[in-house]
Amino acid sequence: MTSFSEPLPFDATIKALKNAVHPSLLDAQVGIVCGSGLSTLADSLRDVVLVPYDELPGFGNSTVAGHKSALAFGRLGDGDGISVVVMLGRFHPYEGHPLATVVYPIRVMAKLGVKHIIITNAAGSLNPEIPVGTIVVIRDHIALPNLTGPLNPLLGPRTSPNHARFVPLSDAYSIPLRRMAFMSADKMGWNRSWLAEGTYAWVSGPTYETPAEGRFLRAAGADVVGMSTVPEVVAARDEGMEVLVLSLATNAVVIPQTYRSIREEVDMLTSGQQVERPPTPTVSHEEVLHIGKEKAELMRLLVEDIVNSISQLNRT
């Protein structure tokens, strides 16, 4: 693991990758980050080379179910395709990783020459108009840990003197890449309801939101909420990458319209009336993984077609 008080071992990481991966694959043009249950995105790769994280200086290990711990290098897309690098599992602050470790793979991708990055995640839906199973093209974010605590990945010394000290995020989410996502869905004949656009709220986790927190985030304008992604987006923009984020709504955040009144229940009991005791709804990671597995093929098809579009863009 690395922290911003320690030098980042980029040279050692690149050397390890050069020893493990053929130069034709190491020259990656697109980076992809796989969220919970979405690592099957790598199944489309050809000429795959897997490099475990524990063989790479500076990398941590992903400890969350549904995440693997390897970089996958390969070719994706029509014809000969283009070279891509895929994170099979990401790092989260709630696992105990410092922010420098969380975003370290993104910075390594940049040093490999990646200019476009597609980041996927599993998220909870805050918006009743975004049902479970919808893929949401993110257009903006709310990052409470960035605003209120020491969880911004740009805290500390700059990783390069060429990087801006103050990074604008009003253009964080690439309009051309977002347009490609909707054009790909249209080309594949998808139902319009399968793809939406919205705002992502980043929370630190690892607890799921209380009803009051969910209500607060919804009122603030967030459509989906998750425990990752924003640090990666910030680092990618710091590195000058074009960013596309695709959030799969894997569960509905529990936001009841009203609370049960325990006082009223006690009054009913003391007056001899029967009281219904409905179970309190909750969210589980198993539910997240189930929906991720169910919709993984749709996400794979979408990402592959977007990569094709990026490939054509790079040829022009």
Contacts in CASP RR format, 6 or more apart in sequence:
PFRMAT RR
TARGET T0000
AUTHOR 0000-0000-0000
METHOD contacts of the structure
MODEL  1
MTSFSEPLPFDATIKALKNAVHPSLLDAQVGIVCGSGLSTLADSLRDVVL
VPYDELPGFGNSTVAGHKSALAFGRLGDGDGISVVVMLGRFHPYEGHPLA
TVVYPIRVMAKLGVKHIIITNAAGSLNPEIPVGTIVVIRDHIALPNLTGP
LNPLLGPRTSPNHARFVPLSDAYSIPLRRMAFMSADKMGWNRSWLAEGTY
AWVSGPTYETPAEGRFLRAAGADVVGMSTVPEVVAARDEGMEVLVLSLAT
NAVVIPQTYRSIREEVDMLTSGQQVERPPTPTVSHEEVLHIGKEKAELMR
LLVEDIVNSISQLNRT
1 58 0 8 1.000
1 60 0 8 1.000
1 97 0 8 1.000
1 98 0 8 1.000
1 101 0 8 1.000
2 8 0 8 1.000
2 9 0 8 1.000
2 58 0 8 1.000
2 98 0 8 1.000
2 100 0 8 1.000
2 101 0 8 1.000
2 104 0 8 1.000
3 98 0 8 1.000
3 100 0 8 1.000
3 101 0 8 1.000
4 98 0 8 1.000
4 99 0 8 1.000
4 100 0 8 1.000
4 155 0 8 1.000
4 156 0 8 1.000
4 157 0 8 1.000
6 100 0 8 1.000
8 58 0 8 1.000
8 100 0 8 1.000
8 104 0 8 1.000
8 107 0 8 1.000
8 159 0 8 1.000
9 57 0 8 1.000
9 58 0 8 1.000
10 107 0 8 1.000
10 108 0 8 1.000
10 111 0 8 1.000
12 57 0 8 1.000
12 58 0 8 1.000
13 56 0 8 1.000
13 57 0 8 1.000
13 58 0 8 1.000
13 59 0 8 1.000
13 108 0 8 1.000
14 108 0 8 1.000
14 111 0 8 1.000
14 112 0 8 1.000
16 51 0 8 1.000
16 55 0 8 1.000
16 56 0 8 1.000
16 57 0 8 1.000
17 26 0 8 1.000
17 51 0 8 1.000
17 56 0 8 1.000
17 71 0 8 1.000
17 108 0 8 1.000
17 112 0 8 1.000
18 26 0 8 1.000
20 49 0 8 1.000
20 51 0 8 1.000
20 55 0 8 1.000
21 49 0 8 1.000
21 51 0 8 1.000
21 73 0 8 1.000
22 49 0 8 1.000
24 83 0 8 1.000
25 47 0 8 1.000
25 49 0 8 1.000
25 73 0 8 1.000
25 74 0 8 1.000
25 75 0 8 1.000
25 83 0 8 1.000
26 73 0 8 1.000
26 83 0 8 1.000
26 112 0 8 1.000
27 83 0 8 1.000
27 112 0 8 1.000
27 113 0 8 1.000
28 73 0 8 1.000
28 83 0 8 1.000
28 84 0 8 1.000
28 85 0 8 1.000
28 109 0 8 1.000
28 112 0 8 1.000
28 113 0 8 1.000
28 114 0 8 1.000
29 82 0 8 1.000
29 83 0 8 1.000
29 84 0 8 1.000
29 113 0 8 1.000
29 114 0 8 1.000
29 115 0 8 1.000
29 116 0 8 1.000
29 310 0 8 1.000
29 311 0 8 1.000
29 314 0 8 1.000
30 76 0 8 1.000
30 82 0 8 1.000
30 83 0 8 1.000
30 84 0 8 1.000
30 85 0 8 1.000
30 114 0 8 1.000
30 115 0 8 1.000
30 116 0 8 1.000
30 117 0 8 1.000
30 118 0 8 1.000
30 307 0 8 1.000
30 310 0 8 1.000
31 84 0 8 1.000
31 85 0 8 1.000
31 86 0 8 1.000
31 87 0 8 1.000
31 109 0 8 1.000
31 114 0 8 1.000
31 116 0 8 1.000
31 117 0 8 1.000
31 118 0 8 1.000
32 41 0 8 1.000
32 84 0 8 1.000
32 85 0 8 1.000
32 86 0 8 1.000
32 87 0 8 1.000
32 117 0 8 1.000
32 118 0 8 1.000
32 119 0 8 1.000
32 120 0 8 1.000
32 303 0 8 1.000
32 307 0 8 1.000
33 86 0 8 1.000
33 87 0 8 1.000
33 89 0 8 1.000
33 90 0 8 1.000
33 105 0 8 1.000
33 106 0 8 1.000
33 117 0 8 1.000
33 118 0 8 1.000
33 119 0 8 1.000
33 120 0 8 1.000
33 229 0 8 1.000
33 232 0 8 1.000
34 41 0 8 1.000
34 42 0 8 1.000
34 67 0 8 1.000
34 86 0 8 1.000
34 87 0 8 1.000
34 88 0 8 1.000
34 89 0 8 1.000
34 90 0 8 1.000
34 120 0 8 1.000
35 66 0 8 1.000
35 67 0 8 1.000
35 89 0 8 1.000
35 90 0 8 1.000
35 120 0 8 1.000
35 121 0 8 1.000
35 122 0 8 1.000
35 228 0 8 1.000
36 64 0 8 1.000
36 65 0 8 1.000
36 66 0 8 1.000
36 67 0 8 1.000
36 121 0 8 1.000
36 122 0 8 1.000
36 250 0 8 1.000
36 285 0 8 1.000
36 288 0 8 1.000
36 289 0 8 1.000
36 292 0 8 1.000
37 66 0 8 1.000
37 67 0 8 1.000
37 122 0 8 1.000
37 288 0 8 1.000
37 289 0 8 1.000
37 292 0 8 1.000
37 293 0 8 1.000
37 296 0 8 1.000
38 120 0 8 1.000
38 121 0 8 1.000
38 122 0 8 1.000
38 248 0 8 1.000
38 292 0 8 1.000
38 296 0 8 1.000
38 299 0 8 1.000
39 66 0 8 1.000
39 67 0 8 1.000
39 68 0 8 1.000
39 88 0 8 1.000
39 89 0 8 1.000
40 293 0 8 1.000
40 296 0 8 1.000
40 297 0 8 1.000
40 300 0 8 1.000
41 86 0 8 1.000
41 120 0 8 1.000
41 296 0 8 1.000
41 299 0 8 1.000
41 300 0 8 1.000
41 303 0 8 1.000
42 48 0 8 1.000
42 72 0 8 1.000
42 86 0 8 1.000
42 88 0 8 1.000
43 300 0 8 1.000
44 76 0 8 1.000
44 77 0 8 1.000
44 300 0 8 1.000
44 304 0 8 1.000
45 72 0 8 1.000
45 73 0 8 1.000
45 74 0 8 1.000
45 75 0 8 1.000
45 76 0 8 1.000
45 84 0 8 1.000
45 86 0 8 1.000
46 74 0 8 1.000
46 75 0 8 1.000
46 76 0 8 1.000
46 81 0 8 1.000
47 74 0 8 1.000
47 75 0 8 1.000
48 72 0 8 1.000
48 73 0 8 1.000
48 74 0 8 1.000
49 72 0 8 1.000
49 73 0 8 1.000
49 74 0 8 1.000
50 70 0 8 1.000
50 71 0 8 1.000
50 72 0 8 1.000
50 73 0 8 1.000
50 88 0 8 1.000
51 70 0 8 1.000
51 71 0 8 1.000
51 72 0 8 1.000
51 73 0 8 1.000
52 69 0 8 1.000
52 70 0 8 1.000
53 59 0 8 1.000
53 60 0 8 1.000
53 61 0 8 1.000
53 62 0 8 1.000
53 69 0 8 1.000
53 70 0 8 1.000
53 71 0 8 1.000
54 60 0 8 1.000
54 61 0 8 1.000
54 69 0 8 1.000
56 71 0 8 1.000
56 108 0 8 1.000
58 101 0 8 1.000
58 104 0 8 1.000
59 101 0 8 1.000
59 104 0 8 1.000
59 105 0 8 1.000
60 69 0 8 1.000
60 91 0 8 1.000
60 97 0 8 1.000
60 101 0 8 1.000
60 104 0 8 1.000
61 69 0 8 1.000
62 68 0 8 1.000
62 69 0 8 1.000
62 89 0 8 1.000
62 90 0 8 1.000
62 91 0 8 1.000
62 95 0 8 1.000
63 95 0 8 1.000
64 89 0 8 1.000
64 92 0 8 1.000
64 95 0 8 1.000
65 285 0 8 1.000
65 289 0 8 1.000
66 89 0 8 1.000
66 289 0 8 1.000
67 88 0 8 1.000
67 89 0 8 1.000
67 90 0 8 1.000
68 88 0 8 1.000
68 89 0 8 1.000
69 88 0 8 1.000
69 89 0 8 1.000
70 88 0 8 1.000
70 89 0 8 1.000
71 85 0 8 1.000
71 86 0 8 1.000
71 87 0 8 1.000
71 88 0 8 1.000
71 105 0 8 1.000
72 85 0 8 1.000
72 86 0 8 1.000
72 88 0 8 1.000
73 83 0 8 1.000
73 84 0 8 1.000
73 85 0 8 1.000
73 86 0 8 1.000
74 83 0 8 1.000
74 84 0 8 1.000
74 85 0 8 1.000
74 86 0 8 1.000
75 81 0 8 1.000
75 82 0 8 1.000
75 83 0 8 1.000
75 84 0 8 1.000
76 82 0 8 1.000
76 84 0 8 1.000
76 304 0 8 1.000
76 307 0 8 1.000
77 304 0 8 1.000
77 307 0 8 1.000
77 308 0 8 1.000
77 311 0 8 1.000
78 308 0 8 1.000
78 311 0 8 1.000
81 311 0 8 1.000
82 307 0 8 1.000
82 310 0 8 1.000
82 311 0 8 1.000
82 314 0 8 1.000
84 307 0 8 1.000
85 109 0 8 1.000
85 112 0 8 1.000
85 114 0 8 1.000
87 105 0 8 1.000
90 102 0 8 1.000
90 105 0 8 1.000
90 228 0 8 1.000
90 232 0 8 1.000
91 97 0 8 1.000
91 101 0 8 1.000
91 102 0 8 1.000
91 104 0 8 1.000
91 105 0 8 1.000
92 102 0 8 1.000
92 205 0 8 1.000
92 206 0 8 1.000
92 227 0 8 1.000
92 228 0 8 1.000
93 99 0 8 1.000
93 102 0 8 1.000
93 145 0 8 1.000
93 151 0 8 1.000
93 204 0 8 1.000
93 231 0 8 1.000
94 204 0 8 1.000
94 205 0 8 1.000
94 206 0 8 1.000
94 227 0 8 1.000
99 151 0 8 1.000
99 152 0 8 1.000
99 153 0 8 1.000
99 155 0 8 1.000
99 231 0 8 1.000
100 153 0 8 1.000
102 153 0 8 1.000
102 231 0 8 1.000
102 232 0 8 1.000
103 153 0 8 1.000
103 231 0 8 1.000
103 232 0 8 1.000
103 234 0 8 1.000
103 235 0 8 1.000
106 117 0 8 1.000
106 232 0 8 1.000
106 235 0 8 1.000
106 236 0 8 1.000
106 239 0 8 1.000
106 241 0 8 1.000
107 159 0 8 1.000
107 235 0 8 1.000
107 239 0 8 1.000
109 117 0 8 1.000
109 241 0 8 1.000
110 236 0 8 1.000
110 239 0 8 1.000
110 240 0 8 1.000
110 241 0 8 1.000
114 241 0 8 1.000
115 240 0 8 1.000
115 241 0 8 1.000
115 242 0 8 1.000
116 174 0 8 1.000
116 177 0 8 1.000
116 241 0 8 1.000
116 242 0 8 1.000
116 244 0 8 1.000
116 310 0 8 1.000
117 232 0 8 1.000
117 236 0 8 1.000
117 241 0 8 1.000
117 242 0 8 1.000
117 243 0 8 1.000
117 244 0 8 1.000
118 177 0 8 1.000
118 244 0 8 1.000
118 245 0 8 1.000
118 246 0 8 1.000
118 303 0 8 1.000
118 306 0 8 1.000
118 307 0 8 1.000
119 229 0 8 1.000
119 232 0 8 1.000
119 233 0 8 1.000
119 236 0 8 1.000
119 243 0 8 1.000
119 244 0 8 1.000
119 245 0 8 1.000
119 246 0 8 1.000
120 245 0 8 1.000
120 246 0 8 1.000
120 247 0 8 1.000
120 248 0 8 1.000
120 299 0 8 1.000
120 303 0 8 1.000
121 200 0 8 1.000
121 226 0 8 1.000
121 228 0 8 1.000
121 229 0 8 1.000
121 245 0 8 1.000
121 246 0 8 1.000
121 247 0 8 1.000
121 248 0 8 1.000
122 226 0 8 1.000
122 247 0 8 1.000
122 248 0 8 1.000
122 250 0 8 1.000
122 288 0 8 1.000
122 291 0 8 1.000
122 292 0 8 1.000
123 136 0 8 1.000
123 200 0 8 1.000
123 224 0 8 1.000
123 225 0 8 1.000
123 226 0 8 1.000
123 247 0 8 1.000
123 248 0 8 1.000
123 249 0 8 1.000
123 250 0 8 1.000
124 224 0 8 1.000
124 225 0 8 1.000
124 226 0 8 1.000
124 249 0 8 1.000
124 250 0 8 1.000
124 251 0 8 1.000
124 252 0 8 1.000
124 253 0 8 1.000
124 283 0 8 1.000
125 131 0 8 1.000
125 132 0 8 1.000
125 134 0 8 1.000
125 223 0 8 1.000
125 224 0 8 1.000
125 249 0 8 1.000
125 251 0 8 1.000
125 252 0 8 1.000
125 253 0 8 1.000
126 201 0 8 1.000
126 214 0 8 1.000
126 217 0 8 1.000
126 218 0 8 1.000
126 222 0 8 1.000
126 223 0 8 1.000
126 224 0 8 1.000
126 225 0 8 1.000
126 253 0 8 1.000
126 255 0 8 1.000
127 198 0 8 1.000
127 218 0 8 1.000
127 223 0 8 1.000
127 224 0 8 1.000
129 196 0 8 1.000
130 136 0 8 1.000
130 196 0 8 1.000
130 198 0 8 1.000
130 223 0 8 1.000
130 224 0 8 1.000
130 249 0 8 1.000
131 193 0 8 1.000
131 249 0 8 1.000
131 252 0 8 1.000
132 249 0 8 1.000
132 250 0 8 1.000
132 251 0 8 1.000
132 252 0 8 1.000
132 291 0 8 1.000
133 248 0 8 1.000
133 249 0 8 1.000
133 250 0 8 1.000
133 291 0 8 1.000
133 294 0 8 1.000
133 295 0 8 1.000
134 193 0 8 1.000
134 194 0 8 1.000
134 195 0 8 1.000
134 196 0 8 1.000
134 248 0 8 1.000
134 249 0 8 1.000
135 194 0 8 1.000
135 195 0 8 1.000
135 196 0 8 1.000
135 246 0 8 1.000
135 247 0 8 1.000
135 248 0 8 1.000
135 249 0 8 1.000
135 295 0 8 1.000
135 298 0 8 1.000
135 299 0 8 1.000
135 302 0 8 1.000
136 195 0 8 1.000
136 196 0 8 1.000
136 197 0 8 1.000
136 198 0 8 1.000
136 200 0 8 1.000
136 223 0 8 1.000
136 224 0 8 1.000
136 246 0 8 1.000
136 247 0 8 1.000
136 248 0 8 1.000
136 249 0 8 1.000
137 178 0 8 1.000
137 181 0 8 1.000
137 182 0 8 1.000
137 195 0 8 1.000
137 196 0 8 1.000
137 197 0 8 1.000
137 198 0 8 1.000
137 244 0 8 1.000
137 245 0 8 1.000
137 246 0 8 1.000
138 173 0 8 1.000
138 197 0 8 1.000
138 198 0 8 1.000
138 199 0 8 1.000
138 200 0 8 1.000
138 224 0 8 1.000
138 229 0 8 1.000
138 245 0 8 1.000
138 246 0 8 1.000
138 247 0 8 1.000
139 173 0 8 1.000
139 178 0 8 1.000
139 197 0 8 1.000
139 198 0 8 1.000
139 199 0 8 1.000
140 172 0 8 1.000
140 173 0 8 1.000
140 198 0 8 1.000
140 199 0 8 1.000
140 200 0 8 1.000
141 169 0 8 1.000
141 172 0 8 1.000
141 173 0 8 1.000
141 199 0 8 1.000
141 200 0 8 1.000
141 201 0 8 1.000
141 202 0 8 1.000
141 229 0 8 1.000
141 230 0 8 1.000
141 233 0 8 1.000
142 199 0 8 1.000
142 200 0 8 1.000
142 201 0 8 1.000
142 202 0 8 1.000
142 217 0 8 1.000
142 220 0 8 1.000
142 221 0 8 1.000
142 222 0 8 1.000
143 201 0 8 1.000
143 202 0 8 1.000
143 230 0 8 1.000
144 201 0 8 1.000
144 202 0 8 1.000
144 203 0 8 1.000
144 204 0 8 1.000
145 151 0 8 1.000
145 152 0 8 1.000
145 202 0 8 1.000
145 203 0 8 1.000
145 204 0 8 1.000
145 230 0 8 1.000
146 152 0 8 1.000
146 202 0 8 1.000
146 230 0 8 1.000
146 234 0 8 1.000
151 204 0 8 1.000
151 231 0 8 1.000
152 231 0 8 1.000
152 234 0 8 1.000
153 231 0 8 1.000
153 234 0 8 1.000
153 235 0 8 1.000
153 238 0 8 1.000
154 167 0 8 1.000
154 234 0 8 1.000
154 235 0 8 1.000
154 238 0 8 1.000
158 165 0 8 1.000
159 238 0 8 1.000
163 238 0 8 1.000
163 239 0 8 1.000
164 238 0 8 1.000
167 234 0 8 1.000
167 237 0 8 1.000
167 238 0 8 1.000
169 233 0 8 1.000
169 234 0 8 1.000
169 237 0 8 1.000
172 233 0 8 1.000
172 234 0 8 1.000
172 237 0 8 1.000
172 243 0 8 1.000
173 233 0 8 1.000
173 243 0 8 1.000
173 244 0 8 1.000
173 245 0 8 1.000
174 242 0 8 1.000
174 243 0 8 1.000
174 244 0 8 1.000
176 242 0 8 1.000
176 313 0 8 1.000
177 242 0 8 1.000
177 243 0 8 1.000
177 244 0 8 1.000
177 306 0 8 1.000
177 310 0 8 1.000
178 197 0 8 1.000
178 244 0 8 1.000
180 244 0 8 1.000
180 306 0 8 1.000
180 309 0 8 1.000
180 310 0 8 1.000
181 195 0 8 1.000
181 244 0 8 1.000
181 246 0 8 1.000
181 302 0 8 1.000
181 306 0 8 1.000
182 195 0 8 1.000
183 309 0 8 1.000
184 302 0 8 1.000
184 305 0 8 1.000
184 306 0 8 1.000
184 309 0 8 1.000
185 194 0 8 1.000
185 195 0 8 1.000
185 302 0 8 1.000
187 305 0 8 1.000
188 301 0 8 1.000
188 302 0 8 1.000
188 305 0 8 1.000
190 298 0 8 1.000
194 298 0 8 1.000
195 302 0 8 1.000
196 223 0 8 1.000
198 223 0 8 1.000
198 224 0 8 1.000
199 221 0 8 1.000
199 222 0 8 1.000
199 223 0 8 1.000
199 224 0 8 1.000
200 222 0 8 1.000
200 223 0 8 1.000
200 224 0 8 1.000
200 225 0 8 1.000
200 226 0 8 1.000
200 229 0 8 1.000
200 230 0 8 1.000
200 245 0 8 1.000
200 247 0 8 1.000
201 217 0 8 1.000
201 220 0 8 1.000
201 222 0 8 1.000
201 224 0 8 1.000
201 225 0 8 1.000
201 226 0 8 1.000
202 225 0 8 1.000
202 226 0 8 1.000
202 227 0 8 1.000
202 228 0 8 1.000
202 229 0 8 1.000
202 230 0 8 1.000
202 231 0 8 1.000
203 209 0 8 1.000
203 213 0 8 1.000
203 217 0 8 1.000
203 225 0 8 1.000
203 226 0 8 1.000
203 227 0 8 1.000
204 227 0 8 1.000
205 226 0 8 1.000
205 227 0 8 1.000
206 227 0 8 1.000
208 253 0 8 1.000
208 254 0 8 1.000
208 282 0 8 1.000
208 283 0 8 1.000
209 217 0 8 1.000
209 225 0 8 1.000
209 253 0 8 1.000
209 254 0 8 1.000
211 254 0 8 1.000
211 255 0 8 1.000
211 256 0 8 1.000
211 259 0 8 1.000
214 225 0 8 1.000
214 253 0 8 1.000
214 255 0 8 1.000
215 255 0 8 1.000
217 225 0 8 1.000
217 253 0 8 1.000
218 253 0 8 1.000
218 255 0 8 1.000
224 247 0 8 1.000
224 249 0 8 1.000
225 253 0 8 1.000
226 247 0 8 1.000
229 245 0 8 1.000
229 247 0 8 1.000
233 243 0 8 1.000
233 245 0 8 1.000
236 243 0 8 1.000
237 243 0 8 1.000
244 306 0 8 1.000
246 299 0 8 1.000
246 302 0 8 1.000
246 303 0 8 1.000
248 291 0 8 1.000
248 292 0 8 1.000
248 295 0 8 1.000
248 299 0 8 1.000
249 291 0 8 1.000
250 287 0 8 1.000
250 288 0 8 1.000
250 289 0 8 1.000
250 290 0 8 1.000
250 291 0 8 1.000
250 292 0 8 1.000
251 283 0 8 1.000
251 287 0 8 1.000
251 288 0 8 1.000
251 291 0 8 1.000
253 283 0 8 1.000
254 281 0 8 1.000
254 282 0 8 1.000
254 283 0 8 1.000
256 281 0 8 1.000
265 275 0 8 1.000
268 274 0 8 1.000
268 275 0 8 1.000
269 275 0 8 1.000
292 299 0 8 1.000
END
